[in-house]
């Protein structure tokens, strides 16, 4: 059920898009520039997927996976990618949460209605003054349909796989570009075609295609959209 939009609720900027499109960079920059909170909704799906794996629960057992959500005490620390720490029940899960394998597991549990329902209120609880920048797949369509600004970031699967490959290479990780491209396509397919909350721009979202853009050009465009919407950093 969509909650009624209240003029008293803190404002939300929703940034949705496929994996590897640069939502993390954009939402971190926005949260910093505006001094707003940030929700990394993908991390919640990743954490729940890992918790299920640790408990020996298969991704197809959706009710059992969903039942784990209330027992997870989650804390996000740090503001940049480099100093990020994800603590779950007091334990540091950062590296595992960020792995490619966990991203794949998360996208499998994310197609289950019970799992999405279990995480819905938890995501809405991040909406606190002075405002929230929300990063995900369904921020503008399902979780915050009354967001003040909805941005949908796009980029071709090839461009996203290449960016990821560069990141991994710089970190000394030997990854195959073709494998990454196949993973990106498989995850896209699952996220865009699922029956519930499929990855798609909200009707009132502004689509920014970054395939041919450098990171600073993307941020300049987002800054322009903020000014157009009267949201001042
Ligand atoms: O964004 P990230 O790559 O961390 O998300 C991992 C997976 O979690 C996605 O592939 C997607 O299937 C799922 N997800 C989702 N809805 C969100 C955020 C993530 O279904 N709002």
Boltz pocket constraint, residues with backbone or C-beta under 6 A from the ligand:
constraints:
  - pocket:
      binder: B
      contacts: [[A, 19], [A, 20], [A, 41], [A, 42], [A, 43], [A, 45], [A, 46], [A, 102], [A, 103], [A, 106], [A, 107], [A, 108], [A, 110], [A, 111], [A, 135], [A, 136], [A, 137], [A, 138], [A, 139], [A, 187], [A, 191], [A, 197]]
      max_distance: 6.0
